[in-house]
Amino acid sequence: MNSMVLAFNDLFSDFSRPAVLWQLLVLLLVIGLWFPLKGVLRLEVKFWPLERQFPWLGLVKPLANETLLWLLLILASRGLDALTGVAGLALFLARFYGICLLSRVLIVVLYQHLPLELVRRADLRVLRPLLTIGGLLSIFAQLSDLSLLMQAPLFSLGGQVISFGDLTLLLFGTYFLAAGTALPALALAWITRKIFNLEGPAYRATALLIRYMIVGLGLVYILAQVGVNPTLVAAVGGGLSVGLGFGLKEVFSNFISGLWLLLEGAVRPGDVLLLESGNGEDPCEVLELGMRATTLWRDRDNVELVVPNQTFFTQSMSTYSGIRDRRRRGQVLIGAAYRHPPEQVIALLEATAQTIPRVLADPKPKGLLLRYDDSAITYAIRYWIENPMDGVGVASEVGIAVWNAFEQAAIEIPFPQRVVHLDSEHQGLGSD
């Protein structure tokens, strides 16, 4: 701990040196000059002369003001170095800002080729924290002894002394392994897909397995670098195994089910599912297949349902996966009086269904006589639709159109009726 205090004391004393303060003052003046200058030049909104010949200039155009600041910092630091010969910190800060600016250009390029959400998460969770931590450590190294800080002992764990550097590697290394392996895993999975010609579900499963493999190997490497006792790791692993067997059984089961679903490809984003426990008239679309649960979207009330992955292995379901097509058959039942010829009713049902815009013309709607009930003959009009999520709305449109068609054709839709007959011979019973 004394070495850590000594390192920070050196840092604070270096910050108070006139040479350092002078460099920081020059950089602050440059930043102060940059604010009104960017308002006058308006580089981000003006049309650049070569923008039509080089379309990529339009992509980096939002970074014009940041590029202007970098140029001003470079000019100021080099001018300070030429005048005084002491500008190490200013040059370092200008170059580091250039690295940050280059990372913004990389993000702009990635936005054009990768999913927006994936790049945004990588930027916010990985790239920016990595630059922040690297910049702080680099500034510390410019002004003080970074190795002295990293070697400073903090506490003892299982007989092993943990230094500040070990703790930093353990914390931030674990974080960046968990948050920063998505893009490398996708890149390796893409290479594997090209080599082995993998399909979409197998590709996603491969990316996920590669990511967890990288995390596992990275954790082993970090623990080896920190010098954690293998006996302690084995003891912790045994405790976690007991926890998985008792308290985390359901979580582990959903995790394995998620991997299996990805490998099998039975459920994919964009599929429409009808679960056994749900209402068949309310299909749900798969939004995201996660490791613990699958997120479904139900359009009738615009809600997202989170279904545990093991549900797909314990319940039967109907799926419109889109492997061949997403068409779905719908049906509307209706009763007609016995006095109407069945051929007339069936022809009217088929003609009426064909007038609905969202009903497919091929296969053609099909009218059927299903059964003879007490009060009516029950008919069905069966039709096909393109989007299974439209099932309820199309059924309503067909039902309304059939009712209007029956009204115009004078076809009666009967309903059960009861006729009560009073026996006149017994009407006087019970009276005096």
VEXLOGU-813151 format. One line per field, with one value per residue (C-alpha): residue number from 1; residue in three letters; x, y, z. Coordinates in steps of 0.5 Angstrom, whole numbers. Each point is the difference from the previous one (the first is absolute). Example, Ala and Ser with C-alpha at 12.3 -4.5 7.8 and 13.67 -1.06 7.14 Angstrom:
2
seq: 1_2
type: ALA_SER
east: 25_2
north: -9_7
up: 16_-2
//
This chain:
432
seq: 1_2_3_4_5_6_7_8_9_10_11_12_13_14_15_16_17_18_19_20_21_22_23_24_25_26_27_28_29_30_31_32_33_34_35_36_37_38_39_40_41_42_43_44_45_46_47_48_49_50_51_52_53_54_55_56_57_58_59_60_61_62_63_64_65_66_67_68_69_70_71_72_73_74_75_76_77_78_79_80_81_82_83_84_85_86_87_88_89_90_91_92_93_94_95_96_97_98_99_100_101_102_103_104_105_106_107_108_109_110_111_112_113_114_115_116_117_118_119_120_121_122_123_124_125_126_127_128_129_130_131_132_133_134_135_136_137_138_139_140_141_142_143_144_145_146_147_148_149_150_151_152_153_154_155_156_157_158_159_160_161_162_163_164_165_166_167_168_169_170_171_172_173_174_175_176_177_178_179_180_181_182_183_184_185_186_187_188_189_190_191_192_193_194_195_196_197_198_199_200_201_202_203_204_205_206_207_208_209_210_211_212_213_214_215_216_217_218_219_220_221_222_223_224_225_226_227_228_229_230_231_232_233_234_235_236_237_238_239_240_241_242_243_244_245_246_247_248_249_250_251_252_253_254_255_256_257_258_259_260_261_262_263_264_265_266_267_268_269_270_271_272_273_274_275_276_277_278_279_280_281_282_283_284_285_286_287_288_289_290_291_292_293_294_295_296_297_298_299_300_301_302_303_304_305_306_307_308_309_310_311_312_313_314_315_316_317_318_319_320_321_322_323_324_325_326_327_328_329_330_331_332_333_334_335_336_337_338_339_340_341_342_343_344_345_346_347_348_349_350_351_352_353_354_355_356_357_358_359_360_361_362_363_364_365_366_367_368_369_370_371_372_373_374_375_376_377_378_379_380_381_382_383_384_385_386_387_388_389_390_391_392_393_394_395_396_397_398_399_400_401_402_403_404_405_406_407_408_409_410_411_412_413_414_415_416_417_418_419_420_421_422_423_424_425_426_427_428_429_430_431_432
type: MET_ASN_SER_MET_VAL_LEU_ALA_PHE_ASN_ASP_LEU_PHE_SER_ASP_PHE_SER_ARG_PRO_ALA_VAL_LEU_TRP_GLN_LEU_LEU_VAL_LEU_LEU_LEU_VAL_ILE_GLY_LEU_TRP_PHE_PRO_LEU_LYS_GLY_VAL_LEU_ARG_LEU_GLU_VAL_LYS_PHE_TRP_PRO_LEU_GLU_ARG_GLN_PHE_PRO_TRP_LEU_GLY_LEU_VAL_LYS_PRO_LEU_ALA_ASN_GLU_THR_LEU_LEU_TRP_LEU_LEU_LEU_ILE_LEU_ALA_SER_ARG_GLY_LEU_ASP_ALA_LEU_THR_GLY_VAL_ALA_GLY_LEU_ALA_LEU_PHE_LEU_ALA_ARG_PHE_TYR_GLY_ILE_CYS_LEU_LEU_SER_ARG_VAL_LEU_ILE_VAL_VAL_LEU_TYR_GLN_HIS_LEU_PRO_LEU_GLU_LEU_VAL_ARG_ARG_ALA_ASP_LEU_ARG_VAL_LEU_ARG_PRO_LEU_LEU_THR_ILE_GLY_GLY_LEU_LEU_SER_ILE_PHE_ALA_GLN_LEU_SER_ASP_LEU_SER_LEU_LEU_MET_GLN_ALA_PRO_LEU_PHE_SER_LEU_GLY_GLY_GLN_VAL_ILE_SER_PHE_GLY_ASP_LEU_THR_LEU_LEU_LEU_PHE_GLY_THR_TYR_PHE_LEU_ALA_ALA_GLY_THR_ALA_LEU_PRO_ALA_LEU_ALA_LEU_ALA_TRP_ILE_THR_ARG_LYS_ILE_PHE_ASN_LEU_GLU_GLY_PRO_ALA_TYR_ARG_ALA_THR_ALA_LEU_LEU_ILE_ARG_TYR_MET_ILE_VAL_GLY_LEU_GLY_LEU_VAL_TYR_ILE_LEU_ALA_GLN_VAL_GLY_VAL_ASN_PRO_THR_LEU_VAL_ALA_ALA_VAL_GLY_GLY_GLY_LEU_SER_VAL_GLY_LEU_GLY_PHE_GLY_LEU_LYS_GLU_VAL_PHE_SER_ASN_PHE_ILE_SER_GLY_LEU_TRP_LEU_LEU_LEU_GLU_GLY_ALA_VAL_ARG_PRO_GLY_ASP_VAL_LEU_LEU_LEU_GLU_SER_GLY_ASN_GLY_GLU_ASP_PRO_CYS_GLU_VAL_LEU_GLU_LEU_GLY_MET_ARG_ALA_THR_THR_LEU_TRP_ARG_ASP_ARG_ASP_ASN_VAL_GLU_LEU_VAL_VAL_PRO_ASN_GLN_THR_PHE_PHE_THR_GLN_SER_MET_SER_THR_TYR_SER_GLY_ILE_ARG_ASP_ARG_ARG_ARG_ARG_GLY_GLN_VAL_LEU_ILE_GLY_ALA_ALA_TYR_ARG_HIS_PRO_PRO_GLU_GLN_VAL_ILE_ALA_LEU_LEU_GLU_ALA_THR_ALA_GLN_THR_ILE_PRO_ARG_VAL_LEU_ALA_ASP_PRO_LYS_PRO_LYS_GLY_LEU_LEU_LEU_ARG_TYR_ASP_ASP_SER_ALA_ILE_THR_TYR_ALA_ILE_ARG_TYR_TRP_ILE_GLU_ASN_PRO_MET_ASP_GLY_VAL_GLY_VAL_ALA_SER_GLU_VAL_GLY_ILE_ALA_VAL_TRP_ASN_ALA_PHE_GLU_GLN_ALA_ALA_ILE_GLU_ILE_PRO_PHE_PRO_GLN_ARG_VAL_VAL_HIS_LEU_ASP_SER_GLU_HIS_GLN_GLY_LEU_GLY_SER_ASP
east: 0_6_2_-7_0_7_-2_-6_4_5_-6_-3_7_1_-6_2_6_0_2_-6_-5_3_-2_-7_-1_2_-5_-5_1_-1_-6_-3_2_-3_-7_-1_4_-5_-6_3_2_-6_4_-5_-6_4_0_7_3_2_-6_-3_6_2_-7_4_2_-8_1_6_-3_-3_7_2_0_4_5_1_1_5_4_0_3_5_2_0_4_5_1_1_5_4_0_1_3_-5_-7_0_-6_-4_3_-3_-6_-1_2_-5_-5_2_-1_-7_-2_2_-4_-6_2_0_-7_-3_3_-3_-7_0_2_-3_-6_-1_-2_6_5_-3_0_8_1_-3_2_7_3_-1_1_6_3_-2_4_6_0_0_6_4_-1_2_6_2_0_2_3_-6_4_0_-7_-2_5_-3_-3_-7_-2_1_-5_2_7_1_1_-4_3_-4_2_-2_-7_0_1_-5_-6_1_3_-7_-4_3_0_-8_-2_6_-1_-6_3_7_-5_-4_6_2_-7_0_7_-3_-6_3_5_-6_-6_-4_-7_-3_-2_7_4_-3_1_7_1_-3_4_7_-2_-1_7_4_-3_2_7_0_-2_5_6_-2_0_7_3_-3_3_-7_2_-3_-3_-4_-3_-2_-3_-4_-2_-2_-5_-3_-1_-4_-4_-1_-3_-5_-1_1_-2_-6_5_5_-6_-2_7_1_-7_2_7_-4_-5_5_4_-7_-3_-7_-1_3_-1_-6_-4_-7_-2_-7_2_-4_-2_-2_-6_1_-3_5_7_6_7_7_4_6_3_4_4_-6_-6_-3_-4_-6_-5_-7_-3_-7_2_7_3_7_0_6_-1_5_4_-2_-7_1_3_-6_-6_-2_-1_-1_5_0_7_0_5_-5_-5_-3_-8_-5_-7_-6_-7_-6_-6_-8_-6_-6_-7_-2_-4_6_3_7_3_-3_3_7_1_-2_5_6_-2_-1_7_3_-2_5_6_5_-3_4_-2_4_-2_-7_-5_-4_-7_-2_-6_2_-6_-7_-2_-6_-2_4_5_7_5_7_4_7_5_8_3_8_1_-2_0_-6_-4_-5_-1_-1_-5_-4_0_-3_-5_-3_0_-3_-6_-1_0_-5_-4_-1_-1_-5_3_-2_5_-5_1_-2_-8_-4_-7_-4_-7_-5_-4_-7_-3_5_-1_-5_5_2_-6_-6
north: 0_5_-1_2_6_2_-1_5_5_0_1_6_3_-1_4_6_1_6_-4_-4_5_4_-5_-1_7_0_-6_4_6_-4_-3_7_2_-6_1_7_-2_-6_4_5_-6_-5_-5_-5_3_3_-3_-3_1_-7_-3_-3_-3_-3_-3_-2_7_1_-6_4_7_-1_0_6_4_-5_0_7_0_-6_4_6_-4_-3_7_3_-6_0_8_-1_-5_4_7_-4_-7_-2_-3_-7_0_4_-4_-6_3_2_-7_-3_4_-2_-7_1_4_-6_-5_5_-1_-8_0_4_-5_-6_3_-1_-7_-3_0_7_-2_-5_6_5_-5_-2_8_2_-7_-1_5_6_-3_-3_7_3_-5_0_7_1_-5_3_7_-3_-3_7_3_-5_-7_-5_-6_2_1_-7_-4_3_-5_0_-6_-7_-6_-7_1_4_8_4_6_6_-3_-6_3_4_-6_-4_5_4_-7_-4_6_1_-8_0_7_0_-7_1_3_-5_-6_2_1_-7_-3_4_-4_-6_1_1_-6_-5_3_1_2_6_-4_-4_7_3_-6_0_7_-1_-6_4_6_-5_-3_6_2_-6_0_7_-1_-6_5_6_-5_-3_7_2_-6_-2_-7_-6_-3_6_0_-7_1_6_-4_-6_5_3_-7_-2_7_-2_-7_3_8_1_-6_3_6_-6_-4_7_1_-7_1_6_-3_-6_5_4_-7_-3_6_-2_7_7_7_2_-7_0_-4_-3_-3_-6_5_6_2_-3_7_4_-2_3_2_-2_6_-3_-7_1_-4_-1_2_2_7_-1_6_0_5_0_4_2_-4_-4_-7_-3_-7_-5_-4_-7_2_-2_-7_-1_2_-1_6_2_4_4_0_3_-6_-1_6_3_-1_-2_-3_4_-3_4_-5_2_-3_1_-3_-7_3_3_-4_-2_1_7_2_-3_4_6_-1_-1_6_4_-2_2_7_1_3_-4_-6_-4_-2_-6_-4_1_1_-6_-1_-6_-3_-3_-3_0_4_0_7_1_-3_2_3_2_4_-1_4_2_6_3_2_-4_6_2_-6_4_6_-4_-5_6_3_-6_-1_7_-1_-7_3_6_-5_-5_6_2_-7_-1_-6_-1_-1_-3_-1_-5_2_-3_-1_-1_-4_0_-6_3_-6_1_8_-1_-4_3_5_0
up: 0_1_-7_-2_4_-3_-7_1_4_-6_-5_4_1_-8_-1_4_-4_-4_-7_1_2_-6_-5_3_-1_-7_-1_3_-4_-6_2_2_-7_-3_2_-4_-6_-1_0_-5_-5_1_-3_2_-4_-6_-7_-1_-7_-1_4_-7_-3_7_3_6_2_2_5_4_-1_7_3_-3_6_4_-6_1_7_-1_-5_5_5_-4_-3_7_4_-6_0_8_-1_-5_5_6_-1_5_-3_2_3_-5_-5_3_1_-7_-3_5_-2_-7_2_2_-6_-4_4_-2_-7_1_3_-6_-4_4_0_-8_1_6_4_3_7_1_-2_4_6_-2_0_7_4_-3_-4_4_7_-3_-3_7_4_-5_0_7_1_-5_3_6_-3_-3_7_5_0_-2_2_7_0_-3_5_6_4_2_4_1_-3_2_1_-6_0_-5_-3_-3_-7_2_2_-6_-5_4_0_-7_-3_2_-2_-7_-1_2_-4_-6_-3_-4_-6_0_1_-6_-4_1_-1_-7_-2_3_-4_-6_1_2_-4_7_-1_4_7_0_-1_6_4_-2_1_7_2_-3_5_6_-2_0_6_4_-3_1_8_0_-2_4_6_-2_0_6_3_4_3_-4_6_2_-7_1_6_-3_-6_5_3_-6_-2_6_-1_-7_2_5_-1_-7_-3_-4_-2_-3_-3_-4_-2_-3_-3_-3_-3_-3_-3_-4_-2_-2_-3_2_2_-3_0_-5_1_2_6_3_7_2_6_-4_-4_-7_-2_3_-4_3_-4_2_2_3_2_6_4_6_-3_-7_-1_-4_-2_0_-5_3_6_-2_6_0_3_4_-1_3_-5_3_-1_-8_3_5_-5_-7_-4_-7_-4_-7_-1_-7_-2_-6_1_6_-3_5_-1_3_1_2_2_-1_0_-6_1_-3_-6_-3_-5_2_-7_0_7_-1_-7_4_5_-5_-4_6_3_-7_1_6_-2_5_-2_-5_-6_-1_4_-2_6_1_3_4_3_7_3_1_7_4_-3_-6_-5_2_-5_0_-5_0_-3_0_2_-1_7_6_5_-4_1_5_-4_-7_4_2_-7_-3_6_-2_-7_0_5_-5_-6_4_1_-7_-3_5_4_7_5_5_8_5_2_5_0_6_0_6_1_1_3_6_0_6_5_6_0_5
//
